Amino acid sequence: MFEYSWGQFLGRMCGSTVLNFSRGGMTAKVYCESFADSMCYWDPKNACQCYIIALGINDLFGWKQEVGSIDDVDFDDYNNNKDTFAGHYAKVIQRLKKIQPRAKFFLMTMMNDAGSDEQRRVTQMKHRALLFDFAKIFDNTY
């Protein structure tokens, strides 16, 4: 029920039209390998001025995928990105930048789970560090 999603609430608060390019349980890998194509989300008619990307929990804690690093990203050809969370996440940004080069990207880090175990906190910090690296490398990315 997209009208009740946090993205729609943000859009209404600032008077903007918001498109949801998601579904519950999404991972960066599934998004890149099948979901976005099946939903025509790479179609230039869906180009936006801004994208808010909130991926990672299902990838890293559900599927236990390797976080990876910016070294997993081929900045010349996203098809060569490695099969890590970093490689797939970067591919999302890279493909959307081809569609709308001037778009702004807001990357969401994970909530700090103060009561969680040490391994979960370590993974959350790796996720955070990766997104900060992406913000340094990709223009208009925050």
One Martini backbone bead per residue (centre of mass of N, CA, C, O) as a GRO file, in nm:
protein
  142
    1MET     BB    1   0.077   0.051   0.031
    2PHE     BB    2   0.205   0.333  -0.087
    3GLU     BB    3   0.037   0.565   0.058
    4TYR     BB    4   0.188   0.452   0.348
    5SER     BB    5   0.460   0.532   0.292
    6TRP     BB    6   0.731   0.716   0.377
    7GLY     BB    7   0.761   0.853   0.097
    8GLN     BB    8   0.471   0.968   0.082
    9PHE     BB    9   0.486   1.139   0.334
   10LEU     BB   10   0.717   1.321   0.236
   11GLY     BB   11   0.578   1.427  -0.018
   12ARG     BB   12   0.338   1.562   0.123
   13MET     BB   13   0.505   1.754   0.308
   14CYS     BB   14   0.647   1.893   0.026
   15GLY     BB   15   0.461   1.874  -0.240
   16SER     BB   16   0.532   1.598  -0.385
   17THR     BB   17   0.600   1.370  -0.620
   18VAL     BB   18   0.582   1.011  -0.569
   19LEU     BB   19   0.776   0.731  -0.649
   20ASN     BB   20   0.764   0.379  -0.638
   21PHE     BB   21   1.064   0.148  -0.648
   22SER     BB   22   0.911  -0.098  -0.479
   23ARG     BB   23   0.928  -0.351  -0.213
   24GLY     BB   24   0.903  -0.573   0.004
   25GLY     BB   25   1.220  -0.727   0.059
   26MET     BB   26   1.432  -0.580  -0.084
   27THR     BB   27   1.713  -0.604  -0.304
   28ALA     BB   28   1.973  -0.515  -0.494
   29LYS     BB   29   1.997  -0.773  -0.656
   30VAL     BB   30   1.700  -0.805  -0.746
   31TYR     BB   31   1.666  -0.532  -0.868
   32CYS     BB   32   1.889  -0.575  -1.093
   33GLU     BB   33   1.810  -0.876  -1.206
   34SER     BB   34   1.462  -0.812  -1.224
   35PHE     BB   35   1.259  -0.603  -1.102
   36ALA     BB   36   1.311  -0.340  -1.265
   37ASP     BB   37   1.251  -0.465  -1.539
   38SER     BB   38   0.960  -0.579  -1.481
   39MET     BB   39   0.870  -0.259  -1.399
   40CYS     BB   40   1.019  -0.034  -1.578
   41TYR     BB   41   1.241   0.148  -1.404
   42TRP     BB   42   1.449   0.216  -1.654
   43ASP     BB   43   1.263   0.408  -1.775
   44PRO     BB   44   1.285   0.735  -1.878
   45LYS     BB   45   0.985   0.816  -1.794
   46ASN     BB   46   1.091   0.773  -1.471
   47ALA     BB   47   1.236   1.017  -1.425
   48CYS     BB   48   1.412   1.191  -1.163
   49GLN     BB   49   1.532   1.436  -0.937
   50CYS     BB   50   1.500   1.214  -0.701
   51TYR     BB   51   1.664   0.974  -0.474
   52ILE     BB   52   1.571   0.723  -0.239
   53ILE     BB   53   1.793   0.494  -0.073
   54ALA     BB   54   1.684   0.177   0.098
   55LEU     BB   55   1.941  -0.045   0.144
   56GLY     BB   56   2.045  -0.377   0.329
   57ILE     BB   57   1.896  -0.552   0.533
   58ASN     BB   58   1.818  -0.790   0.343
   59ASP     BB   59   2.102  -0.842   0.232
   60LEU     BB   60   2.276  -0.866   0.515
   61PHE     BB   61   2.052  -1.028   0.711
   62GLY     BB   62   1.900  -1.221   0.520
   63TRP     BB   63   2.126  -1.307   0.286
   64LYS     BB   64   2.428  -1.256   0.376
   65GLN     BB   65   2.575  -1.048   0.221
   66GLU     BB   66   2.832  -0.898   0.106
   67VAL     BB   67   2.926  -0.582   0.121
   68GLY     BB   68   3.188  -0.456   0.040
   69SER     BB   69   3.317  -0.216  -0.207
   70ILE     BB   70   3.434   0.017  -0.429
   71ASP     BB   71   3.609  -0.212  -0.569
   72ASP     BB   72   3.328  -0.344  -0.697
   73VAL     BB   73   3.340  -0.099  -0.901
   74ASP     BB   74   3.258  -0.015  -1.236
   75PHE     BB   75   3.271   0.307  -1.369
   76ASP     BB   76   3.234   0.219  -1.685
   77ASP     BB   77   3.079  -0.077  -1.614
   78TYR     BB   78   2.818  -0.210  -1.434
   79ASN     BB   79   2.832  -0.510  -1.547
   80ASN     BB   80   3.121  -0.548  -1.371
   81ASN     BB   81   3.016  -0.574  -1.112
   82LYS     BB   82   3.013  -0.717  -0.826
   83ASP     BB   83   2.866  -0.981  -0.616
   84THR     BB   84   2.767  -0.739  -0.420
   85PHE     BB   85   2.624  -0.501  -0.254
   86ALA     BB   86   2.797  -0.276  -0.375
   87GLY     BB   87   2.759  -0.354  -0.674
   88HIS     BB   88   2.445  -0.325  -0.679
   89TYR     BB   89   2.405  -0.045  -0.561
   90ALA     BB   90   2.573   0.104  -0.773
   91LYS     BB   91   2.401   0.017  -1.015
   92VAL     BB   92   2.159   0.182  -0.946
   93ILE     BB   93   2.295   0.455  -0.968
   94GLN     BB   94   2.416   0.427  -1.254
   95ARG     BB   95   2.149   0.383  -1.408
   96LEU     BB   96   2.007   0.646  -1.312
   97LYS     BB   97   2.226   0.841  -1.426
   98LYS     BB   98   2.166   0.773  -1.723
   99ILE     BB   99   1.874   0.884  -1.711
  100GLN     BB  100   1.961   1.113  -1.465
  101PRO     BB  101   2.238   1.303  -1.421
  102ARG     BB  102   2.101   1.539  -1.214
  103ALA     BB  103   2.038   1.374  -0.992
  104LYS     BB  104   1.949   1.309  -0.666
  105PHE     BB  105   2.106   1.134  -0.381
  106PHE     BB  106   1.968   0.943  -0.104
  107LEU     BB  107   2.135   0.770   0.149
  108MET     BB  108   2.041   0.511   0.368
  109THR     BB  109   2.097   0.433   0.670
  110MET     BB  110   2.101   0.257   0.948
  111MET     BB  111   1.978   0.182   1.227
  112ASN     BB  112   2.067   0.199   1.556
  113ASP     BB  113   2.126  -0.102   1.738
  114ALA     BB  114   2.199  -0.098   2.059
  115GLY     BB  115   2.095  -0.413   2.130
  116SER     BB  116   2.282  -0.544   1.946
  117ASP     BB  117   2.507  -0.725   1.818
  118GLU     BB  118   2.827  -0.696   1.714
  119GLN     BB  119   2.797  -0.797   1.420
  120ARG     BB  120   2.570  -0.604   1.342
  121ARG     BB  121   2.725  -0.341   1.398
  122VAL     BB  122   2.952  -0.391   1.198
  123THR     BB  123   2.772  -0.405   0.947
  124GLN     BB  124   2.648  -0.124   0.977
  125MET     BB  125   2.924   0.026   0.950
  126LYS     BB  126   2.991  -0.076   0.667
  127HIS     BB  127   2.745   0.042   0.531
  128ARG     BB  128   2.800   0.334   0.606
  129ALA     BB  129   3.080   0.358   0.472
  130LEU     BB  130   2.987   0.296   0.186
  131LEU     BB  131   2.789   0.537   0.155
  132PHE     BB  132   3.004   0.751   0.200
  133ASP     BB  133   3.173   0.671  -0.045
  134PHE     BB  134   2.956   0.723  -0.256
  135ALA     BB  135   2.922   1.028  -0.188
  136LYS     BB  136   3.216   1.095  -0.289
  137ILE     BB  137   3.197   0.972  -0.590
  138PHE     BB  138   2.910   1.063  -0.635
  139ASP     BB  139   2.736   1.290  -0.764
  140ASN     BB  140   2.468   1.409  -0.596
  141THR     BB  141   2.550   1.255  -0.314
  142TYR     BB  142   2.410   1.186   0.038
   0.00000   0.00000   0.00000
